């Protein structure tokens, strides 16, 4: 990769751009990311044991199956590698593929339970010790008492999460059962209560695995889809851009925001900033290249392409009456940045 492109698209620059961006504006693709194979793996293991349910997966502010539905939210940060790095720096951990598959199996367990209303079955309530309203009895927070030596609960993630509530007890047991290697037979051989629950889950899968769901996946509510998260990534994670800004030599958003405006309620006629660049790109490129060296035109071109991308992402506009001044300011920005690149020895490239 050319040095100019490395500078414009280095990790510090891209992380600063991400932190400056509202989550709802990120172009994240659930199935094109590492999440796609994880979802498919979890569903393959479920299908192998007779479950035909296809939950609705969507990117959200966290992981969870919406109560009473087959709609499963997935943390949006796991759909992008740089966002995963930001998440780890903010929260101190990331899940690898194996952890993600296990978590998705847990959420599929919730969906399976909800769409067939298994929690209403008398035997279900007895096996998982349901008392009172199934949903209304959840703890008010994530703190829950547990017995680290319990023989009645599975513990696939070593966090005793199955002891939080009967709903999670079932989901954790379900995730444990969806193991093609059946390692649970050895791991829980001395935990008779946990084995009884696994056997009961197996019975439910055989009975309801290919049955038509009472609640269709995709119907009902979804919980905080990422398209509705207006916070910037920095606000969401509680991080400052300063963490990366000094090293983000290719970050130009702030410069563009000083020249152009964000869309808003303006009574005067406006135009998209990207169109101004498109109409005048050749002029700017030729003019700035004359101020440096003709053989270094690729650097100017790379910078103009980066500006085009950021103008499009930011959706910046300007007042039509200010077109001449905005063109002059944009030309000046390109020239200024090009000369700065020269200071970074960009032009020593062969």
N, C-alpha and C positions, 0 to 999 in steps of 0.2 A: 504494500500500500504506500502511496506517495506520502511524504512527510507532511505536506499540507493537509491531507485528509486525516492523517493520524491526529494532527493537532485539533482539527475541527470536530472530530468524532471520538476523542479519547473518553475513557470511562468517567473521569471527573466532570467533563463537559456534559455528557449524557445524563449523569446522575443529577447535576445541577438543573438541567432542563426538566427532568422528571420531578424533582422536588418542587419546582416552580409551577408545575402543571396541576390543574384540577383532575382528580381521579376520573371524573366523568368524561374528560377529553382524551384519555389515553386510548390508543387503538390496540386493545388487547384481544388476542384470539385464544379462547380457551383450548380448543382442540389442536391448534398448531403449536402449542407450547408443550413443555414436559408433562403437563397435566393430561393431555390427550391419551398417551400410552398408559398412564396410571389409571384413568377411568376405564379404558378398555380392559386392562389387566384385571381390575376388580370385578367388572361385569363378566369377563370370561370365567373367572373362578366361581361366580354365582351361577352362571348358566350351566357349568359343568355339574353342579349339584341340583339342577332342576328349577332354578329361579328364572322366570322369563321377564320379570319386572324391568323396565327401562326408565329409571328416574329422569327427571329434568334437571340438568346441571347448569348452573350459571355462576358468573363471577360476582362476588359480594365483598362485604367488609370483614368476612370471617367464614369459618366453616360451620355448617349446621344444616339440618333438615328442618324445614318450616313445619311447625306443629300441625299434625293432621293432614299433611300433604306428602307428595313424592318429589318435592322441589328442594334440591340440595344446593346450597350456597357454598362457594369455594373462594378462599382468600385470593383476591386479585393479584397480590404480589407474587404468587407462585406461577403466574402466567408470563413472567418476564425475568430473565436472569439478572439484570441490573436491579430491578425492584426486589428480587430475592436478596441481593447483597445489602440493599438499603434496609430491608426488613431485619436481616441478621444484625446489622450495626445498630438498629434501633431497639430490637427486642432480645438480642443475644442468642438466637437460635434459628435454624431452618430445618425443615423436614426433608429427608432424602426420599428417593423413590419408594423404598420399602415402607417407610413411615406413612407416606401419602396414600399408598395402596391400602394399608391397614385402616387409616382414618376414613377413606372412602367406603370401605366395607362396613365400617361402623355406621356411617350415614345411610348407606343402603339398607342396613338393618332397621334403622328408624323408619325409613320410607316403607319397607315391607310391613312393618308393624302397623303403620298408620293407614295405608291404603286398604288393608284388609280388616282394620279395626280389631287386631288380635288382642289388644289390651282389654277388650270387653269379654273375652272368653273366661269362664270360671276357672278352667285349669291354668290358663296364663296367670291370672291373678294369684292363684295359689302357689304356683312354681316360683314366681318372681315377687311374691309377698307384696302385692299391691294393696294399699290401704287407702280408702277414700277415692276422691277424684284423681284419675291417673295424671293429669297435667297440672292440676292446681296444687299438688303436693311437692313440687320441685323446690329445692332449697333456694333461698333468696340470693345466694352468691355461690361462688365456686368452692368455697370451703365446706368440707364434709368430713364427718368422722368415719374412720375406717379401721378395720382390724387387719393388720399386715399378715396375720397368720390364718386368715379365713380359708376354710376348705370348701366354702359354698359359692365362691366367685372366681371367675377367670380374671387374669391380670396380664393381658397381652402387651400393654405399654408400660408396665411396671409403675403405674401411677394409682392403682386401686380404683380406677374410675368407675368400675362396675358397681361399686358400693355407694355411689352418689345417689342413685334413684333407680327404681325398677325399670324405667325407660332405658337408662344407660346400661343397666345390668343386661337387659335383652340385647341391646345393640352390640355391646362388647362380646357377649356370648355368640351372637350371630357372626361377628367378624372373626372370632376364633374358629368357629365351625367352617367358615369358607377358606380352609387351608387345604390345598390339593395334596400336600404331603401328610396331612393329618398328624402333625407333630403334637397336637393337643392330647392325643391318646397317651403319650409318654409324659408330657409335662404335668397333666392333671390326674395321673393314675392314682395318686394318693389323696385326691380331693373329690370325694364322692358327690358332694353337693354340686360342684361345678360340672362334673360329668353328667349328672342328671339333667341339668339345665341344657347342656349341649345336646343330649339325646332328645330333649323336648323340642329344641330348635330344629333338629333334623326332622322330627315328626311334623312340625308345622310347615317346613319347606316342602316335604313330600305331599302334604295335604293342600297347601295353598300356593305352591310355587308356580304352577301354570294356570291358576285361576284368574279370571278377569278381576281387575282391581275395583273396589267400590269407589275409590277416588282416583281419577285419571291423573297421571303425571302431567305437570304443566298447568293444571287447574288450581284454583285457589291462590293464596297469596305467595309472593316472594318477599324475602326479607333483605332490604337494602341492596338492591342490585348496584353494581359499580357505576352504571349510567346515572344514578341518582346521588352519587357522592360528590358534592360540590367543593369539599375541602381540597386543598392542594395536597400532594403527597407529603410535603413537609409538615403541614398541619395535621394530617392523619397520623403520621408516625411521631410527631413531636420532635422533629429534627430541624436544625437550622441549615440553610444553604451554605453558610460559612464553612461548614465541614469540607466542602469540595470547591468552593468558589475560587479560592486563590489559585488552585491548580487547573481550573477550567478555562484554558486559554481559548477554546473555541466557543465559549458561551457568548452569544450576541443578543439574547432576548431583551435584556435591559436596554441595550443600545437602540434596538428597533422600537421599543416601547416609548423611548424618548422622542422618536420621530413621528410615529403613527399612533393612532387611537385604537382602543378596544371598541367593539360594536356597542352601541347604546342608543338611547332615544335622542337623536339629533334631528332638528327641524330642517337643517340645510342639507343639500345633496352631498352624498358621500360616494366614494369609490373604494374598491378593494386595493390594498397596498400591493398585493401580488400582481395585479394587472399592471400597475405602474412599472413594476420591475420587468414584467414580460415585454411590455412595449419598448422599454428603454435598455434592455439588457445588453444588446450589442453595442450601443453607444457607450454605456458605462464600462464594459469590458475593454473596448478599444481605447477609450480615454485613459483609464487607469494603467493599462499595459504600457502605453507610451511613456508613463512616468517611471516605470521600472525598466524591464527589458523584455523584448518580444518573446524570447525563448521561455520566459517565465509566465506566459499567459495562462498556463494550466492552474497556477495558484489563484489567479483572479477568478478563473472559471469555477474552481472548487468553492471559493468563498461566496460567489454569487449563487451557486446551487444551494449552499447551506442557508443563505438568506431566503431563497425562494421557499425552501422547506419550512423554515421557522415562521415566515409570514403566513403561509398556508395553515400551519398548525394553530398559530395564535389568532388567526382570522382578523388581522389588523386592517384598519380602514384609514382614510384621510378625507378631508373636505375637498371637493372638486376645485373650489376657488384657490386652494393652496397647492395645487399640483406642481407648479414651477418650483416653489420653495421646498417641497418634499423631495422632488427629484434631486435638487441640489444637495440636500442633506443626506440623501441616500448615497449619492455619488461620493460625498465627502467621507461617509462612513466606510465605504468600500476602499477608498484610497488610504484612509487612516489604518484600517485593519491590515491591508496589504503591506504597508510600510512596517507595521509591528511584526508581521510575519518575517519580514526581511531581517529584523533584529534577532529572530530565533534561528537564523541561518538556514531558513527554508530554501533559499536560493543557491545553496551549495549542492543541491541535488543535481545529479548528472542529467 
